[in-house]
Amino acid sequence: MKKEDKNTVIENLVEAFSQYGNFYITDISNLTVEKTNQLRKKCYNSKIRLRVAKNTLIRKALEKIQTDHYSELFPTLKGSSAIMFCETANEPARVIKDFRKQNDKPVLKSAFIDASVYIGDNQIDTLASLKSKNELIADIITLLQSPVKNVISALQSSGNQLTGILQTLEKRGS
């Protein structure tokens, strides 16, 4: 690969790392072309960008961003590496878990989720259980609505009781 080509790849990776707040570094080696295409299709359908790159180029791109957040990821850059870029933190983990029901790969090497680093394939369940920003917002809205619903329900039932009492008093007075 020519130096200009390497620089282009590095610049593209820097742009992707900057654009997406979450990425997973995985090992998809030994997957057949057919299986790799299936994985790419699952990633595409889940709005995940899958990119294969050399470890040295990945490292140079991460170093070029000039933040110390990524230094913990460098030891995982060995062997074959594919990067899964995504907007939603848990989606790649879910795709990996689903894909591994029928395959032994991809294997999670590391992940970077909102300034947190996860190392090793044993983190896949933790990552899959993370809630997305939209899921957290929905949970908070549900929690906030619950007390309001209780108050409205209590007022409605009290109103019915009050109406019943007034009707009974009115009948007695007649």
C-alpha positions as CSV (number, residue, x, y, z in Angstrom):
1,M,0.0,0.0,0.0
2,K,1.4,3.4,-1.0
3,K,1.9,6.1,1.6
4,E,-0.8,8.3,0.0
5,D,-3.3,5.4,0.3
6,K,-2.4,4.8,3.9
7,N,-2.9,8.5,4.7
8,T,-6.3,8.4,3.0
9,V,-7.3,5.4,5.1
10,I,-6.0,7.1,8.3
11,E,-8.0,10.3,7.5
12,N,-11.1,8.3,6.8
13,L,-10.7,6.5,10.1
14,V,-10.2,9.7,12.0
15,E,-13.4,11.1,10.4
16,A,-15.3,8.0,11.4
17,F,-13.9,7.9,15.0
18,S,-14.8,11.6,15.3
19,Q,-18.3,11.2,13.8
20,Y,-19.4,8.2,15.9
21,G,-19.2,8.3,19.7
22,N,-19.2,4.5,19.9
23,F,-17.1,1.8,18.2
24,Y,-16.2,-1.8,18.7
25,I,-13.0,-3.4,17.6
26,T,-13.7,-7.1,16.7
27,D,-12.0,-10.1,15.2
28,I,-13.8,-11.5,12.2
29,S,-10.9,-13.5,10.8
30,N,-11.6,-17.0,9.4
31,L,-15.2,-16.0,8.5
32,T,-16.0,-17.1,4.9
33,V,-16.9,-14.5,2.3
34,E,-20.5,-15.6,2.6
35,K,-20.6,-15.2,6.4
36,T,-18.8,-11.9,6.2
37,N,-21.4,-10.6,3.8
38,Q,-24.1,-11.8,6.1
39,L,-22.5,-9.9,9.0
40,R,-22.2,-6.8,6.8
41,K,-25.9,-7.1,5.9
42,K,-26.9,-7.4,9.6
43,C,-24.7,-4.4,10.4
44,Y,-26.2,-2.3,7.5
45,N,-29.7,-3.2,8.6
46,S,-28.8,-2.1,12.2
47,K,-27.2,1.2,11.0
48,I,-23.7,0.0,12.0
49,R,-20.8,0.8,9.7
50,L,-18.4,-2.2,9.5
51,R,-14.8,-1.4,8.4
52,V,-11.8,-3.6,8.2
53,A,-8.4,-1.9,8.6
54,K,-4.8,-2.7,9.5
55,N,-4.0,-2.3,13.2
56,T,-1.2,0.1,12.6
57,L,-3.6,2.4,10.6
58,I,-6.2,2.2,13.3
59,R,-3.7,3.1,16.0
60,K,-2.3,6.0,13.9
61,A,-5.9,7.3,13.4
62,L,-6.6,7.1,17.1
63,E,-3.4,8.8,18.0
64,K,-4.1,11.5,15.5
65,I,-7.3,12.5,17.4
66,Q,-5.0,13.6,20.2
67,T,-6.9,12.3,23.2
68,D,-5.7,9.9,25.9
69,H,-9.0,8.1,26.0
70,Y,-8.0,5.6,23.4
71,S,-4.6,4.4,24.8
72,E,-6.3,1.5,26.7
73,L,-7.4,0.1,23.3
74,F,-3.9,-0.1,21.8
75,P,-3.0,-3.5,23.4
76,T,-6.1,-5.1,21.7
77,L,-4.9,-4.1,18.2
78,K,-3.4,-7.4,17.4
79,G,-4.3,-9.9,14.7
80,S,-7.1,-9.2,12.3
81,S,-9.4,-6.2,13.3
82,A,-12.7,-4.9,12.1
83,I,-14.3,-1.8,13.5
84,M,-18.0,-1.4,14.1
85,F,-19.0,2.2,14.2
86,C,-22.5,3.1,15.5
87,E,-24.7,5.8,17.0
88,T,-26.4,3.5,19.4
89,A,-24.0,2.0,22.0
90,N,-25.6,-1.4,22.5
91,E,-26.6,-2.2,18.9
92,P,-23.2,-3.8,17.8
93,A,-23.2,-6.0,20.9
94,R,-26.7,-7.2,20.0
95,V,-25.7,-7.9,16.4
96,I,-22.6,-9.8,17.6
97,K,-24.7,-11.9,20.0
98,D,-27.3,-12.6,17.4
99,F,-24.7,-13.5,14.7
100,R,-22.8,-15.8,17.1
101,K,-25.9,-18.0,17.6
102,Q,-24.8,-19.6,14.3
103,N,-21.1,-18.6,14.1
104,D,-18.1,-18.4,16.5
105,K,-17.1,-14.9,15.3
106,P,-17.0,-11.9,15.6
107,V,-15.1,-11.8,18.8
108,L,-15.1,-8.6,20.7
109,K,-11.6,-7.3,21.4
110,S,-12.6,-3.9,22.8
111,A,-15.2,-1.2,22.7
112,F,-15.3,2.5,23.3
113,I,-18.7,3.7,24.5
114,D,-19.1,7.4,25.5
115,A,-15.6,7.7,26.9
116,S,-15.7,4.3,28.6
117,V,-13.4,1.5,27.5
118,Y,-14.5,-2.2,27.6
119,I,-11.8,-4.8,27.0
120,G,-12.4,-8.5,26.1
121,D,-15.2,-10.7,24.7
122,N,-16.5,-11.3,28.2
123,Q,-18.0,-7.7,28.1
124,I,-20.4,-8.5,25.3
125,D,-23.4,-9.2,27.6
126,T,-22.7,-6.0,29.6
127,L,-22.6,-4.0,26.3
128,A,-25.7,-5.6,25.0
129,S,-27.6,-4.7,28.1
130,L,-26.7,-1.0,28.0
131,K,-29.6,1.2,27.3
132,S,-29.5,3.7,24.5
133,K,-30.1,7.4,25.1
134,N,-33.6,7.1,23.6
135,E,-34.4,4.1,25.9
136,L,-33.2,6.0,28.9
137,I,-35.3,9.0,28.0
138,A,-38.4,6.8,27.5
139,D,-37.8,5.2,31.0
140,I,-37.5,8.7,32.6
141,I,-40.7,9.9,30.9
142,T,-42.5,6.7,32.1
143,L,-41.3,7.3,35.6
144,L,-42.4,10.9,35.5
145,Q,-45.8,10.1,34.1
146,S,-46.5,7.4,36.7
147,P,-47.1,9.8,39.7
148,V,-49.2,12.1,37.5
149,K,-51.4,9.2,36.5
150,N,-51.8,8.2,40.1
151,V,-52.8,11.7,41.1
152,I,-55.3,12.0,38.2
153,S,-56.7,8.6,39.0
154,A,-57.1,9.5,42.7
155,L,-58.9,12.7,41.8
156,Q,-61.2,11.0,39.4
157,S,-62.1,8.3,41.9
158,S,-62.5,10.9,44.6
159,G,-64.7,12.9,42.3
160,N,-66.9,9.9,41.7
161,Q,-67.2,9.3,45.5
162,L,-67.9,13.0,46.1
163,T,-70.6,13.0,43.4
164,G,-72.2,9.8,45.0
165,I,-72.2,11.4,48.4
166,L,-73.8,14.6,47.1
167,Q,-76.5,12.6,45.3
168,T,-77.2,10.6,48.4
169,L,-77.5,13.8,50.5
170,E,-79.7,15.4,47.9
171,K,-82.1,12.4,47.9
172,R,-82.3,12.5,51.7
173,G,-83.1,16.1,51.7
174,S,-86.0,15.6,49.3
